[in-house]
Every structure is written in C-alpha cells, then in structure tokens.
Amino acid sequence: TGAISSLQRQMEIQESELRRMRSEKELLQKQLRERELQLQAMSDKYCTMTEEQRREEIVVMMEEENRSLHQILTEQESQLAEQGKLIGELQATINQMRAELVNTRLHLLEEKQAQKEIQNQADVLQHKALQTKVALEQITCKFERYRNKIIQATFSVEGSQEPLGELTDNEVLEAMQKIINERTEFQQMLKNRGSK
C-alpha cells in the first residue's frame, strides 16, 4: 500500500509538471499572437503616412521585426523542442509508474491469495490438531482402563500380593510375564501328565 501511494504521488507530480509545460507553451503562443496584433496595429498606422515615409519606416520596422521575430521563433523552437523532449520523458515515466503500479497491485493480490491459503491451511491443521487431541485423550483413557484391568488381573491371582503404591509400566509387565511363565509351565506340566 505504501509503494502504491508513493507511485501515485510521483505520477501526480509528473502529470502536474506536464500540465505546467503545456501551460507555458500556450503562453508562448499567446505572446506570438499579441506580436501579430501589434504588427497589424503598426501596419494600420503606416497607412496614414506618405508613401515614401511608409516605405522607409516599413523597411526599418520590418527589418527590426524580422530580427525580433526570428529571435523569438528560435527561442520558441528551442523551448518547444525541450518541452517536447521533457513531455516525452514525463510520459515514459508515467507509463513506467503505471506499469509498476499494476505490478504492485498484482503482487498484493497474490500475497493476499497466498495469505488466504496459509490461513486455510492453518485452520485445517488446527482442526486436525483438535481431532488428534481428542483421539489421544480417548486412547489415553482406554489405555488407563486397559492398564487397570491388567493390574487387577495380575494381582488378583491367588498367592500374589497387592501393590504397595503406584506401579510403573515395567513393574506391571514383569508381573504379567511372571504369571504367563507360571501358567505356561503349569500347562506344560499338565501336558506331560497326559491331562487335557
């Protein structure tokens, strides 16, 4: 947004400069028209003189006016050439700024789209995390029930002693392994005696 504002300000400055140059051009053209009116007035004045006076005065005035007009014309052509060059440069700058403005806006749109996609992905991940948390809590709850059943089955066997405190998982596994081993030995002994 800052880049767009900066580009727009620069475009406004360049367009203002372009308007100023055009205004100066119109002013020069107005001065030229005023000179032409002055010449016309002088021409009207000479009509009242004698033929000889008019010829001499006209020749002198025309020479002076020609020099003045030639100088003005040269200056105006030089100024118009400079203004034309500057107008071309300003127009090129304005076109470049417009292109940069378009590119900046496209970039912002792409960033907004990317941000929207990231937000959607974040929402999906958050939803999955919540589902995982619920599933983990369910699994933990089932595991605890299963562990309690194992402890109950392990220490409810005849001859086993009640645990004195909180059991670790290794202690539960060792107790289970001991019962399994004992039952396996007992089963093997029964087989050896021919009992079902």
C-alpha positions as CSV (number, residue, x, y, z in Angstrom):
1,T,0.0,0.0,0.0
2,G,2.9,2.4,0.8
3,A,4.5,1.6,-2.6
4,I,1.2,2.2,-4.4
5,S,0.8,5.6,-2.6
6,S,4.3,6.6,-3.4
7,L,3.9,5.7,-7.1
8,Q,0.6,7.6,-7.3
9,R,2.2,10.7,-5.7
10,Q,5.1,10.5,-8.2
11,M,2.6,10.1,-11.1
12,E,0.6,13.2,-9.8
13,I,3.9,15.2,-9.7
14,Q,4.9,14.2,-13.2
15,E,1.4,14.9,-14.5
16,S,1.4,18.3,-12.8
17,E,4.8,19.1,-14.5
18,L,3.3,18.0,-17.8
19,R,0.4,20.4,-17.3
20,R,2.8,23.2,-16.4
21,M,4.8,22.7,-19.6
22,R,1.6,22.7,-21.7
23,S,0.5,25.9,-20.0
24,E,3.9,27.6,-20.8
25,K,3.5,26.5,-24.4
26,E,0.1,28.1,-24.6
27,L,1.5,31.3,-23.0
28,L,4.2,31.5,-25.7
29,Q,1.6,31.0,-28.4
30,K,-0.5,33.8,-26.8
31,Q,2.6,36.1,-26.9
32,L,3.1,35.4,-30.5
33,R,-0.5,36.3,-31.3
34,E,-0.1,39.5,-29.4
35,R,3.0,40.3,-31.5
36,E,1.0,39.7,-34.6
37,L,-1.7,42.1,-33.4
38,Q,1.0,44.8,-32.7
39,L,2.3,44.4,-36.2
40,Q,-1.2,44.8,-37.5
41,A,-1.6,48.0,-35.5
42,M,1.6,49.4,-36.8
43,S,0.6,48.5,-40.3
44,D,-2.6,50.5,-39.8
45,K,-0.5,53.4,-38.5
46,Y,1.8,53.4,-41.6
47,C,-1.2,53.7,-43.9
48,T,-1.6,57.3,-42.8
49,M,2.0,58.3,-43.7
50,T,3.2,59.4,-47.0
51,E,4.3,56.7,-49.5
52,E,8.0,57.4,-49.1
53,Q,7.8,57.6,-45.3
54,R,5.8,54.5,-45.2
55,R,8.3,52.6,-47.4
56,E,11.3,53.7,-45.3
57,E,9.5,53.2,-42.0
58,I,8.2,49.8,-43.1
59,V,11.6,48.7,-44.3
60,V,13.2,49.7,-41.0
61,M,10.4,48.2,-38.9
62,M,10.3,45.1,-41.0
63,E,14.0,44.5,-40.5
64,E,13.7,45.1,-36.8
65,E,10.6,43.0,-36.5
66,N,12.1,40.3,-38.6
67,R,15.1,40.1,-36.3
68,S,12.9,40.1,-33.3
69,L,10.6,37.5,-34.8
70,H,13.5,35.4,-35.8
71,Q,14.9,35.5,-32.3
72,I,11.5,34.8,-30.8
73,L,11.0,31.9,-33.2
74,T,14.4,30.5,-32.5
75,E,13.8,30.7,-28.7
76,Q,10.3,29.2,-29.1
77,E,11.6,26.4,-31.3
78,S,14.3,25.6,-28.7
79,Q,11.8,25.8,-25.9
80,L,9.3,23.6,-27.8
81,A,12.0,21.1,-28.5
82,E,13.0,21.0,-24.8
83,Q,9.3,20.8,-23.8
84,G,8.7,18.0,-26.3
85,K,11.6,16.1,-25.0
86,L,10.6,16.6,-21.4
87,I,7.0,15.7,-22.2
88,G,8.2,12.5,-23.8
89,E,10.3,11.7,-20.8
90,L,7.4,12.5,-18.4
91,Q,5.1,10.4,-20.5
92,A,7.6,7.5,-20.4
93,T,8.0,7.9,-16.6
94,I,4.2,8.0,-16.2
95,N,3.8,4.8,-18.3
96,Q,6.5,3.1,-16.3
97,M,4.9,4.2,-13.0
98,R,1.5,2.9,-14.2
99,A,3.1,-0.4,-15.1
100,E,4.8,-0.6,-11.7
101,L,1.5,0.3,-10.0
102,V,-0.2,-2.5,-11.9
103,N,2.6,-4.9,-10.9
104,T,2.4,-3.8,-7.3
105,R,-1.3,-4.4,-7.2
106,L,-0.9,-7.8,-8.8
107,H,1.8,-8.6,-6.2
108,L,-0.5,-7.5,-3.4
109,L,-3.3,-9.7,-4.8
110,E,-1.0,-12.6,-5.0
111,E,0.1,-12.0,-1.4
112,K,-3.5,-11.8,-0.2
113,Q,-4.3,-15.0,-2.0
114,A,-1.2,-16.7,-0.5
115,Q,-2.1,-15.4,2.9
116,K,-5.7,-16.7,2.5
117,E,-4.4,-20.1,1.5
118,I,-2.0,-20.2,4.5
119,Q,-4.9,-19.2,6.8
120,N,-7.0,-22.0,5.3
121,Q,-4.1,-24.5,5.9
122,A,-3.7,-23.2,9.4
123,D,-7.4,-23.7,10.0
124,V,-7.2,-27.3,8.7
125,L,-4.1,-28.0,10.8
126,Q,-5.8,-26.6,13.9
127,H,-8.9,-28.7,13.2
128,K,-6.6,-31.8,12.8
129,A,-4.7,-31.0,16.0
130,L,-8.0,-30.7,17.8
131,Q,-9.1,-34.1,16.4
132,T,-5.7,-35.6,17.3
133,K,-6.0,-34.2,20.8
134,V,-9.5,-35.8,21.3
135,A,-8.3,-39.1,19.8
136,L,-5.2,-39.0,22.1
137,E,-7.4,-38.4,25.1
138,Q,-9.7,-41.3,24.1
139,I,-6.7,-43.6,23.6
140,T,-5.2,-42.5,26.9
141,C,-8.5,-43.2,28.7
142,K,-8.7,-46.7,27.0
143,F,-5.0,-47.3,27.9
144,E,-5.6,-46.4,31.5
145,R,-8.7,-48.7,31.7
146,Y,-6.7,-51.5,30.0
147,R,-3.8,-50.9,32.4
148,N,-6.1,-51.1,35.4
149,K,-7.6,-54.3,34.1
150,I,-4.1,-55.8,33.6
151,I,-3.2,-54.7,37.1
152,Q,-6.4,-56.1,38.5
153,A,-6.0,-59.4,36.6
154,T,-2.3,-59.7,37.6
155,F,-2.7,-59.1,41.3
156,S,-6.0,-60.9,41.7
157,V,-4.2,-64.2,41.1
158,E,-4.1,-66.4,44.2
159,G,-0.8,-66.0,46.0
160,S,0.0,-62.6,44.6
161,Q,0.5,-59.6,46.9
162,E,-1.3,-56.3,46.5
163,P,1.0,-53.5,45.2
164,L,2.1,-51.1,47.9
165,G,2.0,-47.9,45.7
166,E,1.7,-46.7,42.2
167,L,3.1,-49.2,39.8
168,T,5.3,-48.4,36.8
169,D,4.6,-49.9,33.4
170,N,7.7,-52.1,33.7
171,E,6.6,-53.5,37.1
172,V,3.2,-54.3,35.6
173,L,4.8,-56.0,32.6
174,E,7.2,-58.0,34.9
175,A,4.2,-59.2,37.0
176,M,2.3,-60.2,33.8
177,Q,5.3,-62.0,32.4
178,K,5.7,-63.9,35.7
179,I,2.1,-65.1,35.6
180,I,2.4,-66.1,31.9
181,N,5.6,-68.0,32.6
182,E,3.9,-69.8,35.6
183,R,0.8,-70.7,33.5
184,T,3.0,-71.9,30.6
185,E,5.0,-74.1,33.0
186,F,1.7,-75.4,34.6
187,Q,0.2,-76.1,31.1
188,Q,3.4,-77.9,30.1
189,M,3.3,-80.0,33.3
190,L,-0.3,-80.9,32.6
191,K,0.5,-82.0,29.1
192,N,3.4,-84.1,30.3
193,R,1.0,-85.9,32.7
194,G,-1.5,-86.5,29.8
195,S,-4.2,-84.2,31.1
196,K,-6.3,-82.1,28.9
